[in-house]
């Protein structure tokens, strides 16, 4: 027989176990969704590797030899244990904590202030927020679902449109009545511009509204929009705000719009997840809740804004 370093393939062992349990090559093959010939070949290979015959065929059909009868119950129990372990793992994944990935700015400015309402509706689901700028690998990083910013093209994933945001300038109310009041967009030349790492939104906004004489390249750059907004709240300059990300700060009076000039944002937020987990109860529950939250916000803001220019 084979030594410990020559353990036969799992496919061969599975083919033998299925045929022995069913008492038929044909029925074993049907269970494994392969051809009878494939099962026969796997069993022949297993017999060659072990150096013994496992089955004999007589007028009563397929019969186990003494060696086969010795091996079969061990494999039957082993595969049953593997199946049970996989079922337990699947159940834990479906009912355990829900891990959701999103960019830090969306997590801190939009989701976290509203998350208590999800806990009230689903106290049985523990949510873990993974704030990250990179597009996560769902399988490798143990993430169940994500909120991503893009154009709605996420191959291999279920995607649901969440919300689109307009862009406009925001600042602390103190800047409106300070020594250099903001009355017109041209007044921005005397104020600090706050940027996120894309560094493009100010340029696009100024060009769209025909504002001249403002150097869009100056000012500090933050690698997350929420930091730029926090700097604006502290009166350190003027930031480019996205509608939903600044809604709560504006409602609380921490931020104001110095000008009534808006630019559509070409990207939208989407809720995405692998198709295989889309209907898991915890995933479906979170998706339903967050879509309801966004729909309510969009309705109060006057509906879904049109997509901006490319």
C-alpha positions as CSV (number, residue, x, y, z in Angstrom):
1,X,0.0,0.0,0.0
2,X,1.0,3.6,-0.4
3,X,3.1,5.2,2.2
4,X,2.2,8.4,4.1
5,X,4.0,10.5,1.5
6,X,1.9,8.9,-1.3
7,X,-1.6,9.6,-0.2
8,X,-3.9,9.2,-3.2
9,X,-5.8,12.1,-4.6
10,X,-9.0,13.4,-2.8
11,X,-10.9,12.9,-6.0
12,X,-10.0,9.2,-6.2
13,X,-11.0,8.7,-2.5
14,X,-14.3,10.6,-3.1
15,X,-15.1,8.5,-6.1
16,X,-14.5,5.3,-4.2
17,X,-16.5,6.4,-1.2
18,X,-19.5,7.5,-3.4
19,X,-19.5,4.3,-5.4
20,X,-19.2,2.1,-2.3
21,X,-22.0,4.0,-0.5
22,X,-24.3,3.8,-3.5
23,X,-23.3,0.3,-4.4
24,X,-23.0,1.4,-8.0
25,X,-20.5,3.2,-10.2
26,X,-23.3,4.9,-12.2
27,X,-25.1,6.2,-9.1
28,X,-21.9,7.4,-7.5
29,X,-21.0,9.2,-10.7
30,X,-24.4,10.9,-10.8
31,X,-23.9,12.2,-7.2
32,X,-20.6,13.6,-8.1
33,X,-21.8,15.1,-11.4
34,X,-19.2,13.2,-13.5
35,X,-19.4,10.3,-15.9
36,X,-19.3,6.6,-14.8
37,X,-16.1,6.3,-16.9
38,X,-14.4,9.1,-14.8
39,X,-15.4,7.3,-11.6
40,X,-14.1,4.0,-12.9
41,X,-10.8,5.6,-13.8
42,X,-10.4,7.2,-10.4
43,X,-11.0,3.9,-8.7
44,X,-8.6,2.1,-10.9
45,X,-6.0,4.7,-10.1
46,X,-6.7,4.4,-6.4
47,X,-6.3,0.6,-6.6
48,X,-3.0,0.9,-8.4
49,X,-1.7,3.4,-5.9
50,X,-2.8,1.2,-3.0
51,X,-1.7,-2.0,-4.7
52,X,-4.9,-3.8,-3.9
53,X,-8.4,-4.5,-5.4
54,X,-11.2,-2.6,-3.7
55,X,-14.2,-3.8,-5.8
56,X,-15.2,-7.0,-7.5
57,X,-18.1,-7.3,-9.9
58,X,-20.3,-10.4,-9.9
59,X,-23.9,-11.2,-10.8
60,X,-25.0,-9.4,-7.7
61,X,-23.4,-6.2,-8.9
62,X,-20.6,-4.2,-7.3
63,X,-19.1,-5.8,-4.2
64,X,-16.4,-4.5,-1.8
65,X,-13.4,-6.7,-1.2
66,X,-12.0,-7.1,2.3
67,X,-9.6,-4.2,1.6
68,X,-12.5,-2.1,0.3
69,X,-14.7,-2.9,3.2
70,X,-11.9,-1.9,5.6
71,X,-11.3,1.5,3.8
72,X,-14.9,2.5,3.2
73,X,-16.2,3.2,6.7
74,X,-13.1,5.3,7.4
75,X,-13.7,7.5,4.3
76,X,-17.4,7.6,4.9
77,X,-16.9,9.1,8.4
78,X,-14.1,11.4,7.2
79,X,-16.2,12.9,4.4
80,X,-19.2,13.2,6.7
81,X,-17.1,15.2,9.2
82,X,-15.8,17.4,6.4
83,X,-19.3,18.1,5.2
84,X,-20.5,18.9,8.7
85,X,-17.6,21.2,9.2
86,X,-18.3,23.1,6.0
87,X,-21.9,23.5,6.9
88,X,-21.0,24.9,10.3
89,X,-18.6,27.3,8.6
90,X,-21.2,28.4,6.1
91,X,-23.7,29.0,8.9
92,X,-21.2,31.0,10.9
93,X,-20.4,33.1,7.9
94,X,-24.1,33.7,7.2
95,X,-25.1,34.5,10.7
96,X,-21.8,35.9,12.3
97,X,-20.6,39.6,12.2
98,X,-21.2,41.5,9.0
99,X,-18.1,43.2,7.6
100,X,-18.7,46.2,5.3
101,X,-15.9,48.0,3.5
102,X,-16.1,51.7,2.4
103,X,-13.9,54.8,2.1
104,X,-13.2,56.5,5.4
105,X,-15.0,59.7,4.4
106,X,-18.3,57.9,3.6
107,X,-18.0,55.8,6.8
108,X,-17.4,58.8,9.2
109,X,-19.5,61.4,7.6
110,X,-22.5,59.4,6.2
111,X,-22.8,55.9,7.7
112,X,-21.6,56.2,11.3
113,X,-24.2,58.9,12.3
114,X,-27.0,56.7,10.9
115,X,-25.7,53.3,12.0
116,X,-27.7,53.3,15.2
117,X,-30.9,53.0,13.2
118,X,-29.6,49.7,11.7
119,X,-28.8,48.4,15.2
120,X,-32.3,49.3,16.3
121,X,-33.8,47.3,13.5
122,X,-31.4,44.4,13.6
123,X,-29.9,44.1,17.1
124,X,-28.9,40.5,16.2
125,X,-26.4,41.6,13.6
126,X,-23.0,43.0,14.7
127,X,-21.6,45.3,12.0
128,X,-17.8,45.7,11.5
129,X,-16.9,48.8,9.4
130,X,-13.6,48.4,7.4
131,X,-12.6,51.9,6.3
132,X,-10.2,51.7,3.4
133,X,-9.4,53.4,0.1
134,X,-8.5,50.3,-1.8
135,X,-11.0,48.0,-3.5
136,X,-11.0,45.0,-1.2
137,X,-10.7,41.4,-2.2
138,X,-13.8,39.9,-0.7
139,X,-12.6,36.3,-0.4
140,X,-9.1,37.1,0.9
141,X,-10.0,39.9,3.3
142,X,-13.1,38.4,4.8
143,X,-15.4,41.3,3.7
144,X,-19.0,40.6,3.1
145,X,-20.1,43.7,1.2
146,X,-18.8,47.2,0.3
147,X,-19.9,50.7,-0.6
148,X,-17.9,51.8,-3.6
149,X,-17.7,55.0,-5.6
150,X,-17.7,54.5,-9.4
151,X,-19.6,54.4,-12.6
152,X,-21.6,51.2,-11.8
153,X,-19.3,48.7,-13.6
154,X,-18.3,46.1,-11.0
155,X,-17.7,42.7,-12.8
156,X,-18.7,39.6,-10.9
157,X,-20.5,41.6,-8.2
158,X,-24.1,42.3,-7.4
159,X,-24.4,46.1,-7.5
160,X,-27.2,48.4,-6.3
161,X,-27.2,52.2,-6.9
162,X,-27.1,54.0,-3.6
163,X,-26.8,57.7,-4.2
164,X,-25.2,60.5,-6.3
165,X,-24.0,63.7,-4.7
166,X,-23.6,67.3,-6.1
167,X,-20.4,69.1,-5.4
168,X,-20.3,72.6,-3.9
169,X,-18.0,74.8,-1.8
170,X,-18.4,74.7,2.0
171,X,-16.7,76.5,4.9
172,X,-17.1,77.5,8.5
173,X,-19.8,80.2,9.1
174,X,-16.9,82.3,10.6
175,X,-15.4,82.8,7.2
176,X,-18.5,84.5,5.9
177,X,-18.1,87.4,8.4
178,X,-14.4,87.4,9.0
179,X,-11.8,90.0,7.9
180,X,-11.9,88.5,4.4
181,X,-15.6,87.8,3.9
182,X,-16.6,85.4,1.2
183,X,-19.2,87.2,-1.0
184,X,-18.4,86.0,-4.5
185,X,-16.4,83.0,-5.9
186,X,-13.6,85.4,-6.9
187,X,-13.0,86.0,-3.2
188,X,-11.6,82.5,-3.0
189,X,-8.2,84.0,-4.2
190,X,-7.8,85.3,-0.6
191,X,-8.7,82.1,1.1
192,X,-7.1,78.6,1.5
193,X,-8.5,75.9,-0.7
194,X,-8.7,72.5,1.0
195,X,-8.3,69.4,-1.3
196,X,-8.7,65.7,-1.1
197,X,-6.1,63.5,-2.8
198,X,-7.8,63.7,-6.3
199,X,-6.9,67.4,-6.4
200,X,-9.3,67.8,-9.4
201,X,-12.6,68.9,-7.9
202,X,-11.7,72.6,-7.3
203,X,-10.3,72.9,-10.9
204,X,-13.4,71.4,-12.4
205,X,-15.8,73.6,-10.2
206,X,-13.9,76.8,-11.0
207,X,-13.9,76.1,-14.7
208,X,-17.5,75.1,-14.8
209,X,-18.6,78.4,-13.2
210,X,-16.2,80.6,-15.1
211,X,-14.3,81.7,-12.0
212,X,-11.0,83.3,-13.0
213,X,-8.0,84.4,-10.9
214,X,-8.1,81.6,-8.4
215,X,-5.1,79.3,-8.2
216,X,-6.7,75.8,-7.8
217,X,-3.3,74.1,-7.1
218,X,-2.6,75.8,-3.8
219,X,-3.7,74.7,-0.4
220,X,-3.2,71.5,1.7
221,X,-4.1,68.1,0.4
222,X,-5.7,65.3,2.5
223,X,-5.9,61.7,1.6
224,X,-9.5,61.5,2.7
225,X,-12.3,64.0,2.1
226,X,-13.5,63.8,5.7
227,X,-10.2,65.4,6.8
228,X,-10.6,68.2,4.4
229,X,-14.1,68.8,5.7
230,X,-12.9,68.8,9.3
231,X,-10.3,71.4,8.4
232,X,-13.1,73.5,6.9
233,X,-15.2,73.1,10.1
234,X,-12.2,74.5,12.0
235,X,-12.1,77.5,9.8
236,X,-8.8,76.6,8.1
237,X,-10.1,77.2,4.5
238,X,-12.8,76.3,2.0
239,X,-13.4,72.7,1.0
240,X,-15.3,71.0,-1.9
241,X,-18.2,69.2,-0.3
242,X,-20.3,66.3,-1.5
243,X,-24.0,66.7,-0.8
244,X,-24.6,63.7,1.5
245,X,-21.2,63.8,3.2
246,X,-21.7,67.4,4.4
247,X,-25.5,67.2,5.1
248,X,-25.2,66.6,8.8
249,X,-22.5,69.2,9.3
250,X,-24.6,71.7,7.5
251,X,-27.7,70.9,9.4
252,X,-25.8,71.4,12.6
253,X,-24.4,74.7,11.4
254,X,-20.8,73.6,11.4
255,X,-20.6,74.2,7.6
256,X,-22.3,76.6,5.2
257,X,-22.4,77.1,1.5
258,X,-20.8,80.5,0.7
259,X,-22.1,80.4,-2.9
260,X,-25.2,78.8,-4.5
261,X,-23.1,77.1,-7.2
262,X,-23.3,73.4,-7.7
263,X,-21.4,70.9,-9.9
264,X,-22.8,67.4,-10.6
265,X,-20.5,64.6,-9.6
266,X,-20.0,62.0,-12.3
267,X,-19.5,59.1,-9.9
268,X,-22.1,57.5,-7.7
269,X,-22.0,55.3,-4.6
270,X,-23.0,51.7,-5.1
271,X,-23.6,48.8,-2.6
272,X,-21.8,45.8,-3.9
273,X,-21.2,42.2,-2.8
274,X,-20.3,38.8,-4.4
275,X,-23.4,37.2,-5.9
276,X,-22.8,34.1,-3.8
277,X,-23.5,36.0,-0.6
278,X,-26.1,38.5,-1.9
279,X,-29.0,36.7,-0.2
280,X,-27.4,35.9,3.1
281,X,-29.8,37.2,5.7
282,X,-27.3,39.6,7.2
283,X,-26.2,41.0,3.8
284,X,-29.7,41.3,2.5
285,X,-30.8,43.1,5.7
286,X,-28.0,45.7,5.6
287,X,-28.5,46.3,1.9
288,X,-32.2,46.9,2.4
289,X,-31.6,49.3,5.2
290,X,-28.9,51.3,3.6
291,X,-30.8,51.7,0.4
292,X,-33.8,52.9,2.4
293,X,-31.6,55.4,4.2
294,X,-30.2,56.8,1.0
295,X,-33.6,56.9,-0.7
296,X,-34.9,59.0,2.1
297,X,-32.0,61.4,1.9
298,X,-32.4,61.7,-1.8
299,X,-36.1,62.3,-1.6
300,X,-35.6,65.1,1.0
301,X,-32.9,66.6,-1.3
302,X,-35.2,66.6,-4.3
303,X,-34.5,63.3,-6.0
304,X,-31.7,61.7,-7.8
305,X,-29.3,64.3,-9.4
306,X,-28.2,63.7,-13.0
307,X,-24.8,62.4,-13.7
308,X,-22.1,65.0,-14.2
309,X,-19.8,65.5,-17.2
310,X,-17.0,63.0,-17.9
